[in-house]
Amino acid sequence: MRIAVLVSGNGSNLQALIDAHNGKQLSGQIIGVLSNKADAYALQRAKDADIATAVISHKDYPNRESFDEAMHQQLLAWQVDLVILAGFMRILTPDFVLQWQGKMLNIHPSLLPFYKGVNTHQRVLNTGDRLHGCTVHFVTAELDAGQSIAQSVIQVGLHDTVESLAQRVHKLEHFIYPQVAQWFCTGQLSWKNGQAYFNQQPLQRPIQFAQL
């Protein structure tokens, strides 16, 4: 499996994927890292791991459609089998998503379908929820609405802050994202006719990792 990772920032999830590959826990090969920001530290992580990089700035294109088409052409040039979004801070057009549907994963810092969008840690604190975590899902045209594949959960403590929750959820992300990517690479996870399958059976609910 040939994997491309789309990034916009620090790239800690990219690093987790690189580490999983180096540790023989991810059989797919990360063949390219694409960023919409030239100063994203994730690009340095890729270069340190001898992974090809590409910068396609959304500011260089008149609209989202032409920007997404440029990304699409780069992914085709890399002959990508799986696209992984890792802190990619652009909303993708429906046409782009359709071209990669069933072959594109995202990770979101909440227990979807709760708290789609941004500022999830603050919103969890505001509502007093006792559980929080992250979700890996297939990407569809609707933001954070694709079928959830796996989730990992933490308990929200009385003294948790936005910063402490972000740090704790990041640890979950770095564990489950490479695992789900590996399921895809081995064929355990697949997508057919708008439905996720796990071990050849329709996935009815997200796979739950042990609560931390």
Residue frames relative to the residue before (quaternion, step in Angstrom):
aa qw qx qy qz dx dy dz
M 1.0000 0.0000 0.0000 0.0000 0.00 0.00 0.00
R 0.2292 -0.7599 0.5981 0.1104 3.55 -0.93 0.99
I 0.1364 -0.8265 0.5462 0.0014 3.55 -0.56 1.27
A 0.0903 -0.7411 0.6608 0.0779 3.54 -1.14 0.78
V 0.1918 -0.7760 0.5938 0.0914 3.56 -1.02 0.84
L 0.2174 -0.7715 0.5891 0.1025 3.55 -0.87 1.03
V 0.0194 -0.8247 0.5596 -0.0793 3.57 -0.72 1.14
S 0.1560 -0.7737 0.6011 0.1253 3.53 -1.34 0.30
G 0.8209 0.2546 -0.0848 0.5041 3.58 1.15 -0.48
N 0.8809 -0.0631 0.0603 0.4652 3.51 -1.02 -0.96
G 0.2985 -0.8145 0.4578 0.1946 3.56 1.05 -0.72
S 0.2389 0.7928 -0.5348 0.1681 3.60 0.99 0.65
N 0.6485 0.4915 -0.3328 0.4766 3.61 1.04 -0.63
L 0.5762 0.5494 -0.3713 0.4778 3.57 1.13 -0.57
Q 0.6546 0.5112 -0.3165 0.4583 3.59 0.92 -0.88
A 0.6299 0.5295 -0.3338 0.4598 3.58 1.02 -0.77
L 0.6518 0.5015 -0.3092 0.4776 3.59 1.04 -0.76
I 0.6345 0.5186 -0.3229 0.4735 3.58 1.00 -0.82
D 0.6668 0.5016 -0.2998 0.4625 3.58 0.92 -0.93
A 0.6375 0.5215 -0.3301 0.4611 3.59 1.03 -0.78
H 0.6457 0.5062 -0.3228 0.4718 3.60 0.99 -0.79
N 0.6669 0.4991 -0.3022 0.4634 3.58 0.93 -0.89
G 0.7168 0.4297 -0.2424 0.4926 3.57 1.14 -0.66
K 0.5078 -0.6829 0.3898 0.3519 3.59 1.31 0.35
Q 0.5058 0.6379 -0.4345 0.3852 3.59 1.15 0.56
L 0.7227 0.2679 -0.2046 0.6034 3.57 1.34 -0.04
S 0.2612 -0.8177 0.4968 0.1278 3.53 -0.35 1.25
G 0.5813 0.5759 -0.3764 0.4345 3.59 1.19 -0.43
Q 0.3694 -0.7233 0.5430 0.2136 3.55 -1.19 0.60
I 0.3194 -0.7152 0.5872 0.2041 3.57 -0.87 0.96
I 0.0943 -0.8507 0.5171 0.0112 3.54 -0.23 1.27
G 0.8225 0.0353 -0.0311 0.5668 3.60 1.20 -0.16
V 0.1489 -0.7471 0.6413 0.0915 3.53 -1.21 0.67
L 0.1086 -0.8075 0.5798 0.0027 3.54 -0.68 1.16
S 0.0331 -0.8028 0.5952 -0.0144 3.57 -0.87 0.98
N 0.3780 -0.6950 0.5609 0.2438 3.53 -1.21 0.59
K 0.7187 0.3544 -0.2332 0.5509 3.58 1.31 0.00
A 0.4310 -0.7374 0.4644 0.2341 3.56 -0.68 1.14
D 0.7237 0.4347 -0.2499 0.4742 3.60 1.13 -0.57
A 0.3538 0.7383 -0.5045 0.2742 3.61 1.21 0.28
Y 0.4510 -0.7019 0.4784 0.2740 3.59 -0.77 1.01
A 0.5214 0.6418 -0.4084 0.3865 3.59 1.19 -0.46
L 0.6064 0.5623 -0.3591 0.4325 3.60 1.07 -0.64
Q 0.6385 0.5106 -0.3236 0.4763 3.57 1.06 -0.72
R 0.6074 0.5436 -0.3505 0.4612 3.57 1.04 -0.73
A 0.6564 0.5100 -0.3065 0.4638 3.56 0.97 -0.87
K 0.6673 0.5029 -0.3081 0.4548 3.57 0.89 -0.92
D 0.6302 0.5351 -0.3314 0.4547 3.57 1.03 -0.77
A 0.7217 0.4032 -0.2291 0.5139 3.57 1.17 -0.60
D 0.4665 -0.7038 0.4208 0.3316 3.60 1.31 0.26
I 0.4112 0.6712 -0.4926 0.3712 3.55 0.99 0.94
A 0.5208 -0.6467 0.4614 0.3125 3.57 -0.94 0.88
T 0.1365 -0.7895 0.5945 0.0675 3.57 -1.09 0.71
A 0.0545 -0.7604 0.6452 0.0504 3.52 -1.32 0.43
V 0.1650 -0.7571 0.6246 0.0978 3.56 -1.07 0.81
I 0.0320 0.7602 -0.6462 0.0599 3.55 -0.75 1.13
S 0.1824 -0.8228 0.5327 0.0774 3.56 -0.18 1.29
H 0.4576 -0.6871 0.4947 0.2715 3.55 -0.86 0.99
K 0.5907 0.5940 -0.3619 0.4089 3.58 1.19 -0.48
D 0.6445 0.5363 -0.3152 0.4445 3.58 1.22 -0.38
Y 0.7075 0.4324 -0.2447 0.5025 3.58 1.26 -0.08
P 0.5343 -0.6792 0.4039 0.3000 3.60 -0.98 0.80
N 0.8084 0.0428 -0.0073 0.5870 3.58 1.15 -0.47
R 0.6975 -0.4800 0.3378 0.4111 3.54 -1.33 0.25
E 0.6309 0.5679 -0.3380 0.4064 3.57 1.01 -0.81
S 0.7004 0.4544 -0.2804 0.4736 3.59 0.87 -0.90
F 0.6061 0.5413 -0.3440 0.4704 3.58 1.12 -0.64
D 0.6818 0.4826 -0.2861 0.4695 3.56 0.87 -0.95
E 0.6234 0.5362 -0.3425 0.4545 3.59 1.06 -0.69
A 0.6252 0.5235 -0.3365 0.4710 3.59 1.04 -0.72
M 0.6455 0.4970 -0.3213 0.4828 3.59 0.99 -0.78
H 0.6280 0.5518 -0.3286 0.4394 3.56 0.96 -0.88
Q 0.6732 0.4972 -0.2971 0.4597 3.57 0.90 -0.90
Q 0.6295 0.5200 -0.3355 0.4699 3.60 1.06 -0.69
L 0.6548 0.5055 -0.3121 0.4672 3.57 0.96 -0.83
L 0.6316 0.5140 -0.3292 0.4780 3.58 1.03 -0.72
A 0.6416 0.5278 -0.3232 0.4531 3.58 0.99 -0.82
W 0.6829 0.4588 -0.2729 0.4986 3.57 1.12 -0.69
Q 0.3260 -0.7711 0.4812 0.2599 3.61 1.30 -0.20
V 0.1268 0.8578 -0.4791 0.1361 3.50 0.94 1.08
D 0.2761 -0.7481 0.5839 0.1524 3.56 -1.12 0.80
L 0.7961 0.1054 -0.0127 0.5958 3.57 1.13 -0.71
V 0.1692 -0.7611 0.6212 0.0787 3.54 -0.97 0.98
I 0.0937 -0.7923 0.6025 0.0217 3.57 -0.81 1.05
L 0.2428 -0.7515 0.5987 0.1335 3.55 -0.78 1.06
A 0.0315 0.8030 -0.5903 0.0757 3.57 -0.68 1.12
G 0.8026 -0.1864 0.0765 0.5615 3.54 0.22 1.29
F 0.3468 0.7183 -0.5203 0.3050 3.57 1.03 0.79
M 0.1841 -0.8625 0.4694 0.0431 3.54 -0.25 1.32
R 0.5332 0.5589 -0.4583 0.4395 3.54 0.81 1.07
I 0.3925 -0.6812 0.5600 0.2613 3.56 -1.05 0.78
L 0.3378 -0.7762 0.5078 0.1600 3.55 -0.73 1.12
T 0.5048 -0.6523 0.4737 0.3087 3.56 -1.09 0.71
P 0.6334 -0.5488 0.3828 0.3887 3.59 -1.15 0.56
D 0.6395 0.5323 -0.3410 0.4376 3.62 0.96 -0.76
F 0.6493 0.5050 -0.3203 0.4699 3.58 0.96 -0.85
V 0.6604 0.5104 -0.3123 0.4537 3.58 0.87 -0.95
L 0.6479 0.5319 -0.3258 0.4372 3.58 0.93 -0.86
Q 0.6537 0.5263 -0.3142 0.4438 3.57 1.01 -0.80
W 0.7777 0.2959 -0.1552 0.5326 3.58 1.14 -0.61
Q 0.3457 0.7669 -0.4877 0.2335 3.58 1.24 0.19
G 0.7764 0.2661 -0.2455 0.5159 3.52 -0.93 0.98
K 0.7377 0.3157 -0.2020 0.5616 3.57 1.33 -0.09
M 0.6793 0.4397 -0.2824 0.5152 3.58 1.23 0.37
L 0.1316 -0.8032 0.5810 0.0091 3.54 -0.81 1.16
N 0.0675 -0.7599 0.6434 0.0638 3.53 -1.28 0.52
I 0.2160 -0.7328 0.6218 0.1724 3.54 -1.29 0.37
H 0.1196 -0.8057 0.5799 0.0123 3.54 -0.91 1.00
P 0.4069 -0.7512 0.4689 0.2243 3.61 -0.85 0.94
S 0.6411 0.4156 -0.4151 0.4939 3.54 0.50 1.27
L 0.5170 -0.5909 0.5038 0.3602 3.54 -1.33 0.11
L 0.2214 -0.8024 0.5436 0.1078 3.55 0.14 1.31
P 0.5271 -0.0897 -0.8420 -0.0716 1.60 -2.21 1.21
F 0.4741 0.6646 -0.4579 0.3520 3.62 1.20 0.21
Y 0.8705 0.1248 -0.0970 0.4661 3.55 -1.20 0.72
K 0.0800 0.7637 -0.6239 0.1456 3.53 0.53 1.20
G 0.7251 0.4371 -0.3014 0.4385 3.57 -1.22 0.41
V 0.7289 -0.4586 0.3320 0.3849 3.54 -1.28 -0.49
N 0.7963 0.3404 -0.2441 0.4363 3.55 -1.45 0.06
T 0.1708 0.8414 -0.5011 0.1087 3.56 1.07 0.70
H 0.6551 0.5247 -0.3373 0.4263 3.61 0.91 -0.82
Q 0.6569 0.4988 -0.3124 0.4713 3.60 0.94 -0.84
R 0.6584 0.5161 -0.3146 0.4485 3.57 0.95 -0.83
V 0.6230 0.5246 -0.3371 0.4722 3.59 1.06 -0.70
L 0.6577 0.4930 -0.3096 0.4781 3.57 0.97 -0.82
N 0.6421 0.5455 -0.3253 0.4293 3.58 0.97 -0.83
T 0.7461 0.4020 -0.2236 0.4814 3.58 0.98 -0.81
G 0.4509 -0.7232 0.4291 0.2991 3.59 1.25 -0.18
D 0.2695 0.7751 -0.5287 0.2168 3.58 1.14 0.51
R 0.4064 -0.7243 0.5107 0.2221 3.54 -1.09 0.78
L 0.7595 0.2977 -0.1677 0.5536 3.59 1.20 -0.51
H 0.0132 0.7668 -0.6401 0.0459 3.54 -1.12 0.77
G 0.1599 0.8079 -0.5584 0.0991 3.59 -1.20 0.11
C 0.4689 -0.6515 0.5096 0.3099 3.54 -1.14 -0.66
T 0.2210 -0.7720 0.5904 0.0810 3.51 -1.29 0.55
V 0.2005 -0.7232 0.6455 0.1419 3.56 -1.04 0.83
H 0.0514 0.8182 -0.5669 0.0815 3.57 -0.78 1.01
F 0.5348 -0.5559 0.5131 0.3764 3.51 -1.31 0.32
V 0.4173 -0.7110 0.5115 0.2424 3.57 -1.07 0.74
T 0.0157 -0.7527 0.6582 0.0004 3.52 -1.03 0.94
A 0.7259 -0.4564 0.2858 0.4280 3.56 -1.29 0.21
E 0.6689 0.4606 -0.3041 0.4979 3.61 1.09 -0.61
L 0.5350 -0.6756 0.4092 0.2999 3.57 -0.77 1.09
D 0.8687 -0.0225 -0.0224 0.4944 3.56 -0.91 1.07
A 0.5547 0.6361 -0.3699 0.3883 3.59 1.16 0.56
G 0.4602 0.6800 -0.4603 0.3375 3.62 1.22 0.00
Q 0.6756 -0.5184 0.3244 0.4118 3.57 -1.18 0.53
S 0.4069 -0.7126 0.5268 0.2215 3.54 -0.90 1.01
I 0.2746 -0.7786 0.5505 0.1239 3.55 -0.96 0.95
A 0.8041 -0.0767 0.1122 0.5787 3.57 0.82 -1.01
Q 0.1005 -0.7802 0.6155 0.0479 3.53 -1.22 0.63
S 0.1018 -0.7484 0.6486 0.0945 3.52 -1.28 0.49
V 0.2494 -0.8225 0.5100 0.0341 3.52 -0.89 1.07
I 0.0684 -0.7449 0.6590 0.0785 3.51 -1.24 0.63
Q 0.4304 -0.6408 0.5549 0.3103 3.54 -1.29 0.31
V 0.3830 -0.7104 0.5442 0.2290 3.55 -0.95 0.90
G 0.2811 -0.7896 0.5273 0.1397 3.55 -0.68 1.13
L 0.6655 -0.5192 0.3610 0.3965 3.57 -1.23 0.42
H 0.7627 0.3647 -0.1858 0.5008 3.57 1.06 -0.72
D 0.3817 0.7305 -0.4902 0.2834 3.59 1.21 0.24
T 0.1692 -0.7484 0.6345 0.0930 3.53 -1.19 0.70
V 0.7037 -0.4022 0.3394 0.4773 3.56 -1.28 0.01
E 0.6779 0.5059 -0.2918 0.4465 3.57 0.92 -0.95
S 0.6913 0.4683 -0.2996 0.4616 3.60 0.86 -0.87
L 0.6319 0.5155 -0.3386 0.4694 3.58 1.04 -0.69
A 0.6340 0.5316 -0.3339 0.4516 3.57 0.96 -0.86
Q 0.6655 0.5060 -0.3023 0.4579 3.58 0.94 -0.89
R 0.6841 0.4887 -0.2890 0.4579 3.57 0.92 -0.89
V 0.6618 0.4947 -0.3073 0.4722 3.58 0.99 -0.81
H 0.5870 0.5724 -0.3680 0.4385 3.59 1.07 -0.68
K 0.6348 0.5327 -0.3344 0.4489 3.59 0.97 -0.81
L 0.6310 0.5170 -0.3271 0.4771 3.57 1.05 -0.77
E 0.6424 0.5437 -0.3203 0.4348 3.56 0.91 -0.96
H 0.6896 0.5010 -0.2836 0.4394 3.55 0.87 -1.00
F 0.6540 0.4859 -0.3133 0.4879 3.58 1.22 -0.37
I 0.7879 0.3777 -0.2184 0.4346 3.60 0.64 -1.03
Y 0.5958 0.5942 -0.3903 0.3737 3.63 1.01 -0.59
P 0.6707 0.4645 -0.3180 0.4830 3.65 0.84 -0.81
Q 0.6201 0.5552 -0.3483 0.4312 3.58 1.06 -0.71
V 0.6779 0.4740 -0.2939 0.4790 3.58 0.89 -0.92
A 0.6165 0.5387 -0.3416 0.4616 3.60 1.02 -0.77
Q 0.6500 0.5090 -0.3136 0.4692 3.58 1.00 -0.79
W 0.6044 0.5418 -0.3600 0.4599 3.61 1.00 -0.70
F 0.6543 0.5011 -0.3121 0.4727 3.57 0.98 -0.83
C 0.6743 0.5183 -0.2982 0.4333 3.57 0.89 -0.94
T 0.7221 0.4273 -0.2415 0.4875 3.60 1.06 -0.70
G 0.5425 -0.6397 0.3933 0.3767 3.58 1.26 -0.13
Q 0.4336 0.6863 -0.4744 0.3406 3.59 1.23 0.06
L 0.7502 0.2740 -0.1432 0.5845 3.56 1.10 -0.81
S 0.1207 0.7840 -0.6010 0.0981 3.55 -0.91 0.93
W 0.2976 -0.7322 0.5912 0.1609 3.52 -1.36 0.22
K 0.0889 0.7902 -0.5984 0.0979 3.55 -0.74 1.08
N 0.8690 -0.0504 0.0169 0.4919 3.53 -0.90 1.02
G 0.7457 -0.4394 0.2234 0.4481 3.55 0.87 1.00
Q 0.6764 0.4468 -0.2744 0.5173 3.58 1.26 0.31
A 0.3665 -0.7036 0.5637 0.2301 3.57 -1.01 0.83
Y 0.1279 -0.7671 0.6255 0.0621 3.53 -1.13 0.81
F 0.0830 -0.7664 0.6358 0.0393 3.54 -1.13 0.80
N 0.8201 -0.0474 -0.0459 0.5684 3.55 -0.63 1.19
Q 0.7014 -0.5136 0.2332 0.4357 3.53 0.97 1.05
Q 0.6451 0.4809 -0.3276 0.4953 3.61 1.26 0.15
P 0.5646 -0.5900 0.4374 0.3767 3.62 -1.02 0.70
L 0.3659 -0.7220 0.5472 0.2132 3.56 -0.90 0.96
Q 0.2370 -0.8238 0.5047 0.1023 3.56 -0.39 1.24
R 0.7898 0.0039 0.0260 0.6128 3.57 1.12 -0.68
P 0.6422 -0.5402 0.3556 0.4115 3.61 -1.11 0.48
I 0.4700 -0.6332 0.5350 0.3032 3.53 -1.11 0.72
Q 0.2492 -0.7962 0.5413 0.1051 3.55 -0.74 1.11
F 0.2677 -0.7279 0.6109 0.1590 3.51 -0.89 1.00
A 0.6697 -0.5192 0.3436 0.4049 3.57 -1.17 0.58
Q 0.4972 -0.6564 0.4847 0.2950 3.54 -1.03 0.87
L 0.2779 -0.7682 0.5572 0.1488 3.57 -0.95 0.93
